[in-house]
Amino acid sequence: MKNLNVLSSFLCGTVVGTTVSAVLRVLFAPDKGSNTRIAIPDRIKESRKETKEDSPEIISK
C-alpha cells in the first residue's frame, strides 16, 4: 500500500511539473509561436517516454 502512495505521489508530481514547465516555456519562449506550437507535442511525447521508463524503477522500490 505504501508503494502505491509513493507511485501516485511521483506521478502526480511529474504531471504537475510537466504542466508548469510547459506553461512557463510558452510564456517565456525565445522562439516564434508557430515554432513553439510545433515543439510542444514533441516535448510532451518525450516526457511521457521518460516517465514510462522511470516508472518500473519507482515501483520496484
C-alpha positions in Angstrom: 0.0 0.0 0.0 2.9 2.4 0.8 4.4 1.7 -2.6 1.1 2.8 -4.3 1.2 6.1 -2.4 4.8 6.7 -3.4 4.0 5.9 -7.0 0.9 8.1 -7.1 2.8 11.0 -5.5 5.6 10.6 -8.0 3.2 10.5 -11.0 1.2 13.5 -9.6 4.4 15.5 -9.2 5.5 14.5 -12.7 2.3 15.7 -14.2 2.2 18.9 -12.3 5.9 19.6 -13.0 5.5 18.9 -16.7 2.4 21.2 -16.9 4.1 24.1 -15.1 7.2 23.7 -17.2 5.1 23.7 -20.5 3.3 26.9 -19.4 6.4 28.7 -18.4 8.1 27.7 -21.7 5.2 29.1 -23.7 5.2 32.3 -21.7 9.0 32.9 -21.9 9.7 31.3 -25.2 12.5 32.9 -27.2 11.2 31.4 -30.4 8.2 32.3 -32.7 4.8 31.0 -31.6 4.5 28.8 -34.7 7.8 27.0 -33.9 6.8 26.7 -30.2 3.5 25.1 -31.1 5.3 22.5 -33.2 7.8 21.8 -30.4 5.2 21.3 -27.6 3.8 17.9 -28.7 7.4 16.6 -29.2 8.3 17.6 -25.7 5.1 16.0 -24.3 6.0 12.7 -26.0 9.5 12.9 -24.7 8.2 13.5 -21.1 5.8 10.6 -21.4 8.6 8.3 -22.6 10.8 9.3 -19.7 8.0 8.7 -17.2 7.3 5.3 -18.6 11.0 4.4 -18.5 11.3 5.6 -14.9 8.1 4.1 -13.5 9.2 0.4 -13.2 12.2 1.6 -11.2 10.0 3.6 -8.8 7.5 0.7 -8.4 10.2 -1.8 -7.5 11.4 0.3 -4.6 
